Structure formats: C-alpha cells, structure tokens
Amino acid sequence: MADLKIPNLNNNSNNFLFKKKLSLRRKSKSKLIKESFFMFSFGILIIYLNYLIPNKISIFNNLLNNFSKLKANILELISYSFQVCIALFVVISLIFAFILILGTFSRLIKVAKRKSRQYTFK
C-alpha cells in the first residue's frame, strides 16, 4: 500500500492552463520597433488596397439599396426553401403511409391464415 501514489487534486498550480508558459518579461526595444514596423506596413498595404477599389462613393451610396435587395432575396430564399420542405414532407409522409398500410394488410393476412389452420402444440 505504501507504493500506491494518489495524485493530489488540490494542487493550486493547475488552476490556469498556461500559467507557467506565460512570459512576464518585457519585450526588447528592437522587438517593439520590428513589430511596429510590421504593423505600419500592413496598415499602409490595407490603405493602398482600399485606394485601388474604384467607385467607392457610389458603392457607399448604393449600400442601403443593396441591403434592401439582399433582404428581399433572403425572404424569397426562405419562402422557396419552405415550399421545398413541404413538398419533401408530403412525399416522405406518403411513402411512410403506404408502408404502414402494406404492413397492416400483411398482418391481417397472417391473422386470417392462422385462424384457418389450427395448430395444436403438445
């Protein structure tokens, strides 16, 4: 019994998943300058890409119109998908009802055949 090692569940060092991997050191000035250079270059790249987009003013002017068209298309999509779901429900329910009716007739036939043949078990 002395060889049995039970883990201590009250260990407070496991409260945080990455507690020991968190670096609390300050970043060096060269690393901060390098990161700020990358951030600045990505910012300039995004501004340049926005500059290349033609007719930005007309795009912003048509924004509300585009949202209203999108709303109408989404409503049409919902109505069409609802109609498709209803059609699928009708087809699946007819197939299910047909299977149930066939099962009913097969059971009735089995019951009718059993009464005509009297089996005696000893």
MOPAC internal coordinates of N, CA, C and O (Angstrom, degrees):
PM7 1SCF
backbone

  N    0.0000 0     0.00 0     0.00 0    0    0    0
  C    1.4412 1     0.00 0     0.00 0    1    0    0
  C    1.5130 1   111.22 1     0.00 0    2    1    0
  O    1.2310 1   119.73 1   156.08 1    3    2    1
  N    1.3133 1   118.12 1   -23.92 1    3    2    1
  C    1.4562 1   120.78 1  -178.64 1    5    3    2
  C    1.5240 1   110.83 1   -71.87 1    6    5    3
  O    1.2310 1   120.27 1   157.35 1    7    6    5
  N    1.3561 1   117.08 1   -22.65 1    7    6    5
  C    1.4522 1   120.48 1  -179.67 1    9    7    6
  C    1.5341 1   112.31 1   -78.47 1   10    9    7
  O    1.2310 1   119.95 1   166.11 1   11   10    9
  N    1.2943 1   117.70 1   -13.89 1   11   10    9
  C    1.4606 1   121.86 1  -176.72 1   13   11   10
  C    1.5232 1   110.17 1   -74.40 1   14   13   11
  O    1.2310 1   120.48 1   -57.77 1   15   14   13
  N    1.3556 1   116.68 1   122.23 1   15   14   13
  C    1.4626 1   121.20 1  -179.52 1   17   15   14
  C    1.5213 1   108.38 1  -108.55 1   18   17   15
  O    1.2310 1   120.92 1   -65.16 1   19   18   17
  N    1.3032 1   115.84 1   114.84 1   19   18   17
  C    1.4523 1   121.97 1   178.99 1   21   19   18
  C    1.5268 1   107.82 1   -98.07 1   22   21   19
  O    1.2310 1   120.12 1   -51.60 1   23   22   21
  N    1.3303 1   117.38 1   128.40 1   23   22   21
  C    1.4675 1   118.18 1  -179.55 1   25   23   22
  C    1.5143 1   111.80 1   -68.70 1   26   25   23
  O    1.2310 1   121.10 1   -35.31 1   27   26   25
  N    1.3204 1   115.51 1   144.69 1   27   26   25
  C    1.4631 1   121.27 1   178.72 1   29   27   26
  C    1.5189 1   108.82 1   -83.57 1   30   29   27
  O    1.2310 1   120.29 1   -67.16 1   31   30   29
  N    1.3243 1   117.05 1   112.84 1   31   30   29
  C    1.4622 1   121.07 1  -177.95 1   33   31   30
  C    1.5166 1   112.28 1   -82.31 1   34   33   31
  O    1.2310 1   119.83 1   168.24 1   35   34   33
  N    1.2998 1   117.93 1   -11.76 1   35   34   33
  C    1.4599 1   121.24 1  -179.21 1   37   35   34
  C    1.5265 1   111.88 1   -94.29 1   38   37   35
  O    1.2310 1   119.93 1  -153.84 1   39   38   37
  N    1.3220 1   117.74 1    26.16 1   39   38   37
  C    1.4558 1   122.24 1  -179.00 1   41   39   38
  C    1.5302 1   108.76 1   -75.50 1   42   41   39
  O    1.2310 1   119.95 1   -63.74 1   43   42   41
  N    1.3233 1   117.70 1   116.26 1   43   42   41
  C    1.4620 1   122.26 1  -175.57 1   45   43   42
  C    1.5224 1   112.86 1   -78.06 1   46   45   43
  O    1.2310 1   119.16 1   165.87 1   47   46   45
  N    1.3307 1   119.21 1   -14.13 1   47   46   45
  C    1.4603 1   120.23 1  -178.54 1   49   47   46
  C    1.5222 1   111.85 1   -74.33 1   50   49   47
  O    1.2310 1   119.33 1   165.21 1   51   50   49
  N    1.3157 1   118.88 1   -14.79 1   51   50   49
  C    1.4591 1   122.06 1  -179.62 1   53   51   50
  C    1.5246 1   112.54 1   -94.78 1   54   53   51
  O    1.2310 1   119.74 1  -167.97 1   55   54   53
  N    1.3308 1   118.10 1    12.03 1   55   54   53
  C    1.4652 1   119.52 1  -179.27 1   57   55   54
  C    1.5141 1   111.57 1   -66.01 1   58   57   55
  O    1.2310 1   120.03 1   145.17 1   59   58   57
  N    1.3170 1   117.54 1   -34.83 1   59   58   57
  C    1.4515 1   121.61 1  -179.40 1   61   59   58
  C    1.5160 1   108.51 1  -113.91 1   62   61   59
  O    1.2310 1   120.60 1   -42.59 1   63   62   61
  N    1.3023 1   116.45 1   137.41 1   63   62   61
  C    1.4543 1   121.01 1  -173.19 1   65   63   62
  C    1.5207 1   112.24 1   -67.25 1   66   65   63
  O    1.2310 1   120.30 1   136.34 1   67   66   65
  N    1.3328 1   117.03 1   -43.66 1   67   66   65
  C    1.4610 1   120.64 1  -176.10 1   69   67   66
  C    1.5295 1   111.58 1  -112.60 1   70   69   67
  O    1.2310 1   120.01 1  -148.30 1   71   70   69
  N    1.2969 1   117.58 1    31.70 1   71   70   69
  C    1.4597 1   120.52 1  -174.84 1   73   71   70
  C    1.5238 1   111.46 1   -62.78 1   74   73   71
  O    1.2310 1   120.05 1   139.09 1   75   74   73
  N    1.3175 1   117.51 1   -40.91 1   75   74   73
  C    1.4566 1   119.61 1  -176.61 1   77   75   74
  C    1.5210 1   111.81 1   -82.35 1   78   77   75
  O    1.2310 1   119.79 1   163.43 1   79   78   77
  N    1.3403 1   118.00 1   -16.57 1   79   78   77
  C    1.4571 1   120.52 1  -178.90 1   81   79   78
  C    1.5227 1   112.03 1   -92.96 1   82   81   79
  O    1.2310 1   119.41 1   175.20 1   83   82   81
  N    1.3092 1   118.72 1    -4.80 1   83   82   81
  C    1.4557 1   122.48 1  -179.30 1   85   83   82
  C    1.5182 1   109.70 1   -75.77 1   86   85   83
  O    1.2310 1   121.14 1   -56.32 1   87   86   85
  N    1.3429 1   115.43 1   123.68 1   87   86   85
  C    1.4566 1   117.34 1  -179.82 1   89   87   86
  C    1.5213 1   108.99 1   -91.29 1   90   89   87
  O    1.2310 1   121.10 1   -56.73 1   91   90   89
  N    1.2917 1   115.50 1   123.27 1   91   90   89
  C    1.4570 1   120.86 1  -178.75 1   93   91   90
  C    1.5184 1   111.87 1   -99.57 1   94   93   91
  O    1.2310 1   120.38 1  -172.11 1   95   94   93
  N    1.3356 1   116.89 1     7.89 1   95   94   93
  C    1.4555 1   119.59 1   179.63 1   97   95   94
  C    1.5207 1   109.98 1   -77.60 1   98   97   95
  O    1.2310 1   120.79 1   -28.53 1   99   98   97
  N    1.3172 1   116.09 1   151.47 1   99   98   97
  C    1.4584 1   121.30 1   174.89 1  101   99   98
  C    1.5114 1   109.33 1   -76.45 1  102  101   99
  O    1.2310 1   121.10 1   -31.01 1  103  102  101
  N    1.3271 1   115.51 1   148.99 1  103  102  101
  C    1.4504 1   119.69 1   177.00 1  105  103  102
  C    1.5190 1   109.44 1   -77.78 1  106  105  103
  O    1.2310 1   121.27 1   -32.84 1  107  106  105
  N    1.3153 1   115.18 1   147.16 1  107  106  105
  C    1.4580 1   119.41 1   179.27 1  109  107  106
  C    1.5236 1   109.91 1   -72.88 1  110  109  107
  O    1.2310 1   121.00 1   -18.51 1  111  110  109
  N    1.3304 1   115.70 1   161.49 1  111  110  109
  C    1.4650 1   120.36 1  -178.29 1  113  111  110
  C    1.5161 1   111.38 1   -64.19 1  114  113  111
  O    1.2310 1   120.15 1   142.48 1  115  114  113
  N    1.3258 1   117.31 1   -37.52 1  115  114  113
  C    1.4663 1   119.31 1   179.76 1  117  115  114
  C    1.5281 1   111.32 1   -65.39 1  118  117  115
  O    1.2310 1   120.44 1   141.50 1  119  118  117
  N    1.3404 1   116.77 1   -38.50 1  119  118  117
  C    1.4588 1   120.04 1   177.94 1  121  119  118
  C    1.5248 1   110.47 1   -67.73 1  122  121  119
  O    1.2310 1   119.70 1   139.44 1  123  122  121
  N    1.3206 1   118.18 1   -40.56 1  123  122  121
  C    1.4632 1   121.10 1   176.88 1  125  123  122
  C    1.5222 1   111.61 1   -63.01 1  126  125  123
  O    1.2310 1   120.27 1   139.03 1  127  126  125
  N    1.3350 1   117.08 1   -40.97 1  127  126  125
  C    1.4617 1   120.53 1   178.89 1  129  127  126
  C    1.5234 1   110.43 1   -66.61 1  130  129  127
  O    1.2310 1   120.43 1   139.90 1  131  130  129
  N    1.3243 1   116.79 1   -40.10 1  131  130  129
  C    1.4630 1   120.83 1   178.64 1  133  131  130
  C    1.5355 1   110.84 1   -63.25 1  134  133  131
  O    1.2310 1   120.44 1   134.36 1  135  134  133
  N    1.3512 1   116.76 1   -45.64 1  135  134  133
  C    1.4626 1   120.21 1   179.11 1  137  135  134
  C    1.5201 1   111.32 1   -64.38 1  138  137  135
  O    1.2310 1   119.73 1   140.56 1  139  138  137
  N    1.3441 1   118.12 1   -39.44 1  139  138  137
  C    1.4611 1   119.97 1   179.40 1  141  139  138
  C    1.5282 1   110.95 1   -67.86 1  142  141  139
  O    1.2310 1   119.65 1   146.39 1  143  142  141
  N    1.3385 1   118.28 1   -33.61 1  143  142  141
  C    1.4581 1   121.48 1   176.26 1  145  143  142
  C    1.5281 1   110.59 1   -64.50 1  146  145  143
  O    1.2310 1   120.11 1   135.09 1  147  146  145
  N    1.3455 1   117.39 1   -44.91 1  147  146  145
  C    1.4590 1   120.82 1   178.12 1  149  147  146
  C    1.5285 1   111.04 1   -62.79 1  150  149  147
  O    1.2310 1   120.30 1   137.19 1  151  150  149
  N    1.3360 1   117.03 1   -42.81 1  151  150  149
  C    1.4661 1   120.28 1   178.53 1  153  151  150
  C    1.5271 1   110.66 1   -62.04 1  154  153  151
  O    1.2310 1   120.22 1   137.31 1  155  154  153
  N    1.3234 1   117.18 1   -42.69 1  155  154  153
  C    1.4568 1   121.34 1  -179.74 1  157  155  154
  C    1.5304 1   110.77 1   -65.24 1  158  157  155
  O    1.2310 1   120.39 1   138.17 1  159  158  157
  N    1.3306 1   116.86 1   -41.83 1  159  158  157
  C    1.4677 1   119.77 1  -179.15 1  161  159  158
  C    1.5314 1   111.18 1   -67.60 1  162  161  159
  O    1.2310 1   119.51 1   140.61 1  163  162  161
  N    1.3253 1   118.53 1   -39.39 1  163  162  161
  C    1.4633 1   120.49 1   176.43 1  165  163  162
  C    1.5240 1   111.28 1   -66.37 1  166  165  163
  O    1.2310 1   119.83 1   143.02 1  167  166  165
  N    1.3203 1   117.93 1   -36.98 1  167  166  165
  C    1.4562 1   121.45 1   176.22 1  169  167  166
  C    1.5207 1   111.67 1   -62.83 1  170  169  167
  O    1.2310 1   120.33 1   135.62 1  171  170  169
  N    1.3374 1   116.97 1   -44.38 1  171  170  169
  C    1.4678 1   121.39 1   177.88 1  173  171  170
  C    1.5241 1   110.29 1   -64.33 1  174  173  171
  O    1.2310 1   119.84 1   141.25 1  175  174  173
  N    1.3357 1   117.92 1   -38.75 1  175  174  173
  C    1.4557 1   121.88 1   178.30 1  177  175  174
  C    1.5228 1   111.23 1   -62.50 1  178  177  175
  O    1.2310 1   119.91 1   136.95 1  179  178  177
  N    1.3217 1   117.78 1   -43.05 1  179  178  177
  C    1.4676 1   121.58 1   178.98 1  181  179  178
  C    1.5248 1   110.37 1   -65.09 1  182  181  179
  O    1.2310 1   119.91 1   138.09 1  183  182  181
  N    1.3310 1   117.77 1   -41.91 1  183  182  181
  C    1.4662 1   120.74 1   178.11 1  185  183  182
  C    1.5256 1   109.78 1   -63.07 1  186  185  183
  O    1.2310 1   119.61 1   139.51 1  187  186  185
  N    1.3209 1   118.35 1   -40.49 1  187  186  185
  C    1.4591 1   121.72 1   179.13 1  189  187  186
  C    1.5247 1   111.32 1   -64.81 1  190  189  187
  O    1.2310 1   120.41 1   137.99 1  191  190  189
  N    1.3334 1   116.83 1   -42.01 1  191  190  189
  C    1.4697 1   119.98 1   177.75 1  193  191  190
  C    1.5273 1   110.88 1   -63.03 1  194  193  191
  O    1.2310 1   120.13 1   141.58 1  195  194  193
  N    1.3368 1   117.36 1   -38.42 1  195  194  193
  C    1.4668 1   120.27 1   175.94 1  197  195  194
  C    1.5213 1   111.16 1   -66.15 1  198  197  195
  O    1.2310 1   120.15 1   146.90 1  199  198  197
  N    1.3096 1   117.31 1   -33.10 1  199  198  197
  C    1.4657 1   121.74 1   178.76 1  201  199  198
  C    1.5276 1   110.77 1   -66.71 1  202  201  199
  O    1.2310 1   120.03 1   147.24 1  203  202  201
  N    1.3366 1   117.55 1   -32.76 1  203  202  201
  C    1.4587 1   121.58 1  -178.50 1  205  203  202
  C    1.5229 1   113.99 1   -74.18 1  206  205  203
  O    1.2310 1   119.61 1   164.50 1  207  206  205
  N    1.3355 1   118.35 1   -15.50 1  207  206  205
  C    1.4631 1   121.20 1  -179.44 1  209  207  206
  C    1.5302 1   108.66 1   -75.08 1  210  209  207
  O    1.2310 1   120.23 1   -57.89 1  211  210  209
  N    1.3502 1   117.16 1   122.11 1  211  210  209
  C    1.4705 1   118.83 1  -178.83 1  213  211  210
  C    1.5331 1   111.57 1   -82.08 1  214  213  211
  O    1.2310 1   120.77 1   -23.88 1  215  214  213
  N    1.3271 1   116.14 1   156.12 1  215  214  213
  C    1.4737 1   124.42 1   173.87 1  217  215  214
  C    1.5257 1   112.47 1    56.75 1  218  217  215
  O    1.2310 1   120.32 1  -132.74 1  219  218  217
  N    1.3139 1   116.99 1    47.26 1  219  218  217
  C    1.4693 1   119.93 1  -179.75 1  221  219  218
  C    1.5235 1   111.64 1   -64.78 1  222  221  219
  O    1.2310 1   119.92 1   143.28 1  223  222  221
  N    1.3220 1   117.75 1   -36.72 1  223  222  221
  C    1.4662 1   121.05 1  -177.53 1  225  223  222
  C    1.5258 1   110.39 1   -66.76 1  226  225  223
  O    1.2310 1   120.23 1   137.54 1  227  226  225
  N    1.3280 1   117.16 1   -42.46 1  227  226  225
  C    1.4696 1   119.03 1   178.32 1  229  227  226
  C    1.5234 1   111.25 1   -67.69 1  230  229  227
  O    1.2310 1   120.62 1   147.80 1  231  230  229
  N    1.3230 1   116.43 1   -32.20 1  231  230  229
  C    1.4762 1   119.57 1   177.00 1  233  231  230
  C    1.5257 1   109.83 1   -63.40 1  234  233  231
  O    1.2310 1   120.26 1   135.42 1  235  234  233
  N    1.3347 1   117.11 1   -44.58 1  235  234  233
  C    1.4628 1   119.88 1   178.82 1  237  235  234
  C    1.5210 1   111.60 1   -68.77 1  238  237  235
  O    1.2310 1   119.79 1   146.61 1  239  238  237
  N    1.3532 1   118.01 1   -33.39 1  239  238  237
  C    1.4651 1   120.37 1   178.15 1  241  239  238
  C    1.5238 1   111.73 1   -68.35 1  242  241  239
  O    1.2310 1   120.01 1   146.30 1  243  242  241
  N    1.3283 1   117.59 1   -33.70 1  243  242  241
  C    1.4665 1   121.62 1  -178.91 1  245  243  242
  C    1.5281 1   112.95 1   -90.26 1  246  245  243
  O    1.2310 1   119.84 1  -174.00 1  247  246  245
  N    1.3112 1   117.92 1     6.00 1  247  246  245
  C    1.4628 1   121.43 1  -175.04 1  249  247  246
  C    1.5256 1   111.57 1   -62.86 1  250  249  247
  O    1.2310 1   119.92 1   132.47 1  251  250  249
  N    1.3290 1   117.77 1   -47.53 1  251  250  249
  C    1.4715 1   120.10 1  -179.96 1  253  251  250
  C    1.5182 1   111.24 1   -65.23 1  254  253  251
  O    1.2310 1   120.82 1   140.55 1  255  254  253
  N    1.3229 1   116.04 1   -39.45 1  255  254  253
  C    1.4639 1   119.65 1   177.55 1  257  255  254
  C    1.5288 1   110.61 1   -62.62 1  258  257  255
  O    1.2310 1   120.66 1   139.11 1  259  258  257
  N    1.3089 1   116.35 1   -40.89 1  259  258  257
  C    1.4669 1   120.43 1   178.80 1  261  259  258
  C    1.5269 1   111.58 1   -65.55 1  262  261  259
  O    1.2310 1   120.24 1   142.04 1  263  262  261
  N    1.3305 1   117.14 1   -37.96 1  263  262  261
  C    1.4725 1   119.96 1   176.99 1  265  263  262
  C    1.5176 1   111.45 1   -64.71 1  266  265  263
  O    1.2310 1   120.01 1   140.20 1  267  266  265
  N    1.3413 1   117.59 1   -39.80 1  267  266  265
  C    1.4692 1   119.76 1   179.16 1  269  267  266
  C    1.5285 1   110.89 1   -66.68 1  270  269  267
  O    1.2310 1   120.28 1   140.69 1  271  270  269
  N    1.3452 1   117.08 1   -39.31 1  271  270  269
  C    1.4655 1   119.94 1   176.67 1  273  271  270
  C    1.5225 1   110.89 1   -65.77 1  274  273  271
  O    1.2310 1   120.62 1   140.19 1  275  274  273
  N    1.3118 1   116.43 1   -39.81 1  275  274  273
  C    1.4584 1   120.47 1   178.33 1  277  275  274
  C    1.5264 1   110.90 1   -62.69 1  278  277  275
  O    1.2310 1   120.94 1   139.12 1  279  278  277
  N    1.3317 1   115.80 1   -40.88 1  279  278  277
  C    1.4660 1   120.38 1   178.60 1  281  279  278
  C    1.5168 1   110.13 1   -63.26 1  282  281  279
  O    1.2310 1   119.98 1   137.06 1  283  282  281
  N    1.3347 1   117.64 1   -42.94 1  283  282  281
  C    1.4648 1   120.86 1   179.03 1  285  283  282
  C    1.5318 1   110.81 1   -64.25 1  286  285  283
  O    1.2310 1   120.24 1   138.67 1  287  286  285
  N    1.3205 1   117.15 1   -41.33 1  287  286  285
  C    1.4614 1   120.08 1   179.28 1  289  287  286
  C    1.5204 1   111.92 1   -66.36 1  290  289  287
  O    1.2310 1   120.66 1   142.88 1  291  290  289
  N    1.3222 1   116.34 1   -37.12 1  291  290  289
  C    1.4673 1   119.34 1   178.43 1  293  291  290
  C    1.5228 1   110.06 1   -66.99 1  294  293  291
  O    1.2310 1   120.31 1   140.38 1  295  294  293
  N    1.3376 1   117.01 1   -39.62 1  295  294  293
  C    1.4618 1   119.81 1   177.90 1  297  295  294
  C    1.5300 1   110.75 1   -64.76 1  298  297  295
  O    1.2310 1   120.15 1   139.98 1  299  298  297
  N    1.3364 1   117.33 1   -40.02 1  299  298  297
  C    1.4618 1   120.07 1   176.03 1  301  299  298
  C    1.5260 1   110.74 1   -63.64 1  302  301  299
  O    1.2310 1   120.53 1   137.70 1  303  302  301
  N    1.3212 1   116.60 1   -42.30 1  303  302  301
  C    1.4570 1   120.92 1   178.80 1  305  303  302
  C    1.5232 1   110.72 1   -60.31 1  306  305  303
  O    1.2310 1   120.73 1   137.19 1  307  306  305
  N    1.3253 1   116.21 1   -42.81 1  307  306  305
  C    1.4668 1   119.53 1   179.52 1  309  307  306
  C    1.5178 1   110.57 1   -64.96 1  310  309  307
  O    1.2310 1   120.09 1   137.91 1  311  310  309
  N    1.3298 1   117.43 1   -42.09 1  311  310  309
  C    1.4664 1   119.27 1  -179.62 1  313  311  310
  C    1.5243 1   110.92 1   -66.29 1  314  313  311
  O    1.2310 1   119.93 1   139.04 1  315  314  313
  N    1.3491 1   117.75 1   -40.96 1  315  314  313
  C    1.4589 1   120.02 1   178.42 1  317  315  314
  C    1.5216 1   111.50 1   -65.88 1  318  317  315
  O    1.2310 1   120.05 1   138.47 1  319  318  317
  N    1.3124 1   117.50 1   -41.53 1  319  318  317
  C    1.4580 1   119.47 1   179.06 1  321  319  318
  C    1.5181 1   111.42 1   -67.35 1  322  321  319
  O    1.2310 1   120.32 1   147.67 1  323  322  321
  N    1.3512 1   116.99 1   -32.33 1  323  322  321
  C    1.4674 1   120.00 1   175.92 1  325  323  322
  C    1.5205 1   110.11 1   -65.31 1  326  325  323
  O    1.2310 1   120.22 1   138.37 1  327  326  325
  N    1.3302 1   117.19 1   -41.63 1  327  326  325
  C    1.4623 1   120.42 1   178.69 1  329  327  326
  C    1.5258 1   111.24 1   -65.10 1  330  329  327
  O    1.2310 1   120.28 1   141.15 1  331  330  329
  N    1.3267 1   117.07 1   -38.85 1  331  330  329
  C    1.4649 1   120.58 1   177.43 1  333  331  330
  C    1.5211 1   110.31 1   -64.85 1  334  333  331
  O    1.2310 1   120.03 1   138.78 1  335  334  333
  N    1.3236 1   117.55 1   -41.22 1  335  334  333
  C    1.4733 1   120.87 1   178.81 1  337  335  334
  C    1.5198 1   111.37 1   -64.05 1  338  337  335
  O    1.2310 1   120.49 1   140.19 1  339  338  337
  N    1.3248 1   116.68 1   -39.81 1  339  338  337
  C    1.4678 1   119.42 1   177.96 1  341  339  338
  C    1.5228 1   110.23 1   -64.59 1  342  341  339
  O    1.2310 1   119.87 1   136.95 1  343  342  341
  N    1.3344 1   117.85 1   -43.05 1  343  342  341
  C    1.4648 1   120.84 1   178.98 1  345  343  342
  C    1.5288 1   110.86 1   -62.25 1  346  345  343
  O    1.2310 1   120.35 1   137.10 1  347  346  345
  N    1.3492 1   116.93 1   -42.90 1  347  346  345
  C    1.4630 1   119.54 1   177.21 1  349  347  346
  C    1.5203 1   112.14 1   -63.74 1  350  349  347
  O    1.2310 1   120.60 1   141.69 1  351  350  349
  N    1.3300 1   116.47 1   -38.31 1  351  350  349
  C    1.4653 1   119.88 1   177.80 1  353  351  350
  C    1.5250 1   110.55 1   -63.28 1  354  353  351
  O    1.2310 1   120.14 1   138.09 1  355  354  353
  N    1.3392 1   117.34 1   -41.91 1  355  354  353
  C    1.4625 1   120.59 1  -179.99 1  357  355  354
  C    1.5261 1   110.28 1   -63.19 1  358  357  355
  O    1.2310 1   120.11 1   134.07 1  359  358  357
  N    1.3288 1   117.39 1   -45.93 1  359  358  357
  C    1.4634 1   120.48 1  -178.97 1  361  359  358
  C    1.5199 1   111.04 1   -64.37 1  362  361  359
  O    1.2310 1   120.11 1   133.23 1  363  362  361
  N    1.3188 1   117.40 1   -46.77 1  363  362  361
  C    1.4687 1   120.54 1  -178.41 1  365  363  362
  C    1.5261 1   111.06 1   -66.10 1  366  365  363
  O    1.2310 1   120.14 1   140.67 1  367  366  365
  N    1.3348 1   117.34 1   -39.33 1  367  366  365
  C    1.4682 1   119.18 1   179.90 1  369  367  366
  C    1.5226 1   111.13 1   -68.94 1  370  369  367
  O    1.2310 1   119.50 1   145.25 1  371  370  369
  N    1.3474 1   118.57 1   -34.75 1  371  370  369
  C    1.4639 1   120.24 1   176.32 1  373  371  370
  C    1.5304 1   111.00 1   -66.03 1  374  373  371
  O    1.2310 1   120.27 1   138.46 1  375  374  373
  N    1.3166 1   117.09 1   -41.54 1  375  374  373
  C    1.4643 1   120.12 1   177.56 1  377  375  374
  C    1.5255 1   110.52 1   -63.49 1  378  377  375
  O    1.2310 1   120.42 1   136.71 1  379  378  377
  N    1.3234 1   116.80 1   -43.29 1  379  378  377
  C    1.4618 1   121.14 1   179.30 1  381  379  378
  C    1.5279 1   111.03 1   -63.93 1  382  381  379
  O    1.2310 1   120.22 1   136.78 1  383  382  381
  N    1.3488 1   117.18 1   -43.22 1  383  382  381
  C    1.4651 1   120.74 1   178.78 1  385  383  382
  C    1.5280 1   110.24 1   -63.62 1  386  385  383
  O    1.2310 1   119.97 1   139.73 1  387  386  385
  N    1.3309 1   117.66 1   -40.27 1  387  386  385
  C    1.4638 1   121.13 1   178.64 1  389  387  386
  C    1.5248 1   110.58 1   -62.56 1  390  389  387
  O    1.2310 1   120.19 1   138.07 1  391  390  389
  N    1.3225 1   117.24 1   -41.93 1  391  390  389
  C    1.4751 1   120.68 1   178.15 1  393  391  390
  C    1.5190 1   110.54 1   -64.25 1  394  393  391
  O    1.2310 1   120.26 1   139.29 1  395  394  393
  N    1.3392 1   117.11 1   -40.71 1  395  394  393
  C    1.4715 1   119.78 1   178.69 1  397  395  394
  C    1.5268 1   111.84 1   -64.40 1  398  397  395
  O    1.2310 1   120.56 1   139.14 1  399  398  397
  N    1.3263 1   116.54 1   -40.86 1  399  398  397
  C    1.4725 1   119.81 1  -179.77 1  401  399  398
  C    1.5239 1   110.51 1   -67.26 1  402  401  399
  O    1.2310 1   120.22 1   138.76 1  403  402  401
  N    1.3475 1   117.18 1   -41.24 1  403  402  401
  C    1.4651 1   119.61 1   176.08 1  405  403  402
  C    1.5279 1   111.08 1   -62.06 1  406  405  403
  O    1.2310 1   120.42 1   139.80 1  407  406  405
  N    1.3281 1   116.81 1   -40.20 1  407  406  405
  C    1.4609 1   120.33 1   177.37 1  409  407  406
  C    1.5185 1   112.07 1   -63.67 1  410  409  407
  O    1.2310 1   120.55 1   142.29 1  411  410  409
  N    1.3310 1   116.56 1   -37.71 1  411  410  409
  C    1.4647 1   120.60 1   178.16 1  413  411  410
  C    1.5217 1   110.68 1   -63.43 1  414  413  411
  O    1.2310 1   120.89 1   133.15 1  415  414  413
  N    1.3560 1   115.90 1   -46.85 1  415  414  413
  C    1.4699 1   118.74 1  -179.74 1  417  415  414
  C    1.5220 1   111.59 1   -64.94 1  418  417  415
  O    1.2310 1   119.91 1   142.02 1  419  418  417
  N    1.3291 1   117.77 1   -37.98 1  419  418  417
  C    1.4623 1   118.90 1   179.72 1  421  419  418
  C    1.5235 1   111.06 1   -66.54 1  422  421  419
  O    1.2310 1   119.90 1   143.15 1  423  422  421
  N    1.3329 1   117.80 1   -36.85 1  423  422  421
  C    1.4677 1   119.47 1   177.32 1  425  423  422
  C    1.5200 1   111.59 1   -68.85 1  426  425  423
  O    1.2310 1   120.73 1   140.11 1  427  426  425
  N    1.3323 1   116.21 1   -39.89 1  427  426  425
  C    1.4678 1   118.86 1   177.94 1  429  427  426
  C    1.5231 1   110.94 1   -63.55 1  430  429  427
  O    1.2310 1   120.17 1   141.12 1  431  430  429
  N    1.3128 1   117.27 1   -38.88 1  431  430  429
  C    1.4634 1   120.43 1   178.06 1  433  431  430
  C    1.5233 1   110.03 1   -65.51 1  434  433  431
  O    1.2310 1   119.51 1   139.39 1  435  434  433
  N    1.3201 1   118.54 1   -40.61 1  435  434  433
  C    1.4706 1   121.24 1   178.29 1  437  435  434
  C    1.5175 1   111.27 1   -63.57 1  438  437  435
  O    1.2310 1   121.14 1   139.97 1  439  438  437
  N    1.3670 1   115.42 1   -40.03 1  439  438  437
  C    1.4672 1   119.03 1   179.32 1  441  439  438
  C    1.5191 1   110.18 1   -66.88 1  442  441  439
  O    1.2310 1   119.85 1   138.88 1  443  442  441
  N    1.3205 1   117.89 1   -41.12 1  443  442  441
  C    1.4700 1   121.11 1  -179.86 1  445  443  442
  C    1.5204 1   110.96 1   -66.09 1  446  445  443
  O    1.2310 1   119.53 1   143.60 1  447  446  445
  N    1.3043 1   118.51 1   -36.40 1  447  446  445
  C    1.4634 1   120.84 1   179.15 1  449  447  446
  C    1.5201 1   111.47 1   -71.25 1  450  449  447
  O    1.2310 1   119.56 1   146.46 1  451  450  449
  N    1.3003 1   118.45 1   -33.54 1  451  450  449
  C    1.4704 1   121.03 1   179.66 1  453  451  450
  C    1.5188 1   111.13 1   -67.34 1  454  453  451
  O    1.2310 1   119.66 1   141.64 1  455  454  453
  N    1.3180 1   118.26 1   -38.36 1  455  454  453
  C    1.4618 1   119.83 1  -178.26 1  457  455  454
  C    1.5239 1   110.86 1   -70.94 1  458  457  455
  O    1.2310 1   120.50 1   151.28 1  459  458  457
  N    1.3014 1   116.64 1   -28.72 1  459  458  457
  C    1.4605 1   117.76 1   179.59 1  461  459  458
  C    1.5243 1   111.40 1   -74.71 1  462  461  459
  O    1.2310 1   120.00 1   150.06 1  463  462  461
  N    1.3065 1   117.61 1   -29.94 1  463  462  461
  C    1.4659 1   121.37 1   177.54 1  465  463  462
  C    1.5259 1   108.64 1  -107.30 1  466  465  463
  O    1.2310 1   120.45 1   -63.56 1  467  466  465
  N    1.2646 1   116.75 1   116.44 1  467  466  465
  C    1.4543 1   121.40 1   179.03 1  469  467  466
  C    1.5301 1   108.71 1   -94.79 1  470  469  467
  O    1.2310 1   121.07 1   -66.55 1  471  470  469
  N    1.3240 1   115.56 1   113.45 1  471  470  469
  C    1.4622 1   120.69 1   176.71 1  473  471  470
  C    1.5194 1   108.21 1   -99.15 1  474  473  471
  O    1.2310 1   120.95 1   -44.11 1  475  474  473
  N    1.2685 1   115.79 1   135.89 1  475  474  473
  C    1.4600 1   120.86 1   175.23 1  477  475  474
  C    1.5171 1   108.29 1  -113.90 1  478  477  475
  O    1.2310 1   122.01 1   -53.92 1  479  478  477
  N    1.3084 1   113.75 1   126.08 1  479  478  477
  C    1.4535 1   119.46 1   179.29 1  481  479  478
  C    1.5107 1   108.77 1  -104.53 1  482  481  479
  O    1.2310 1   120.45 1   -48.56 1  483  482  481
  N    1.3231 1   116.75 1   131.44 1  483  482  481
  C    1.4596 1   120.63 1  -179.65 1  485  483  482
  C    1.4921 1   110.74 1  -110.34 1  486  485  483
  O    1.2310 1   120.10 1   180.00 1  487  486  485

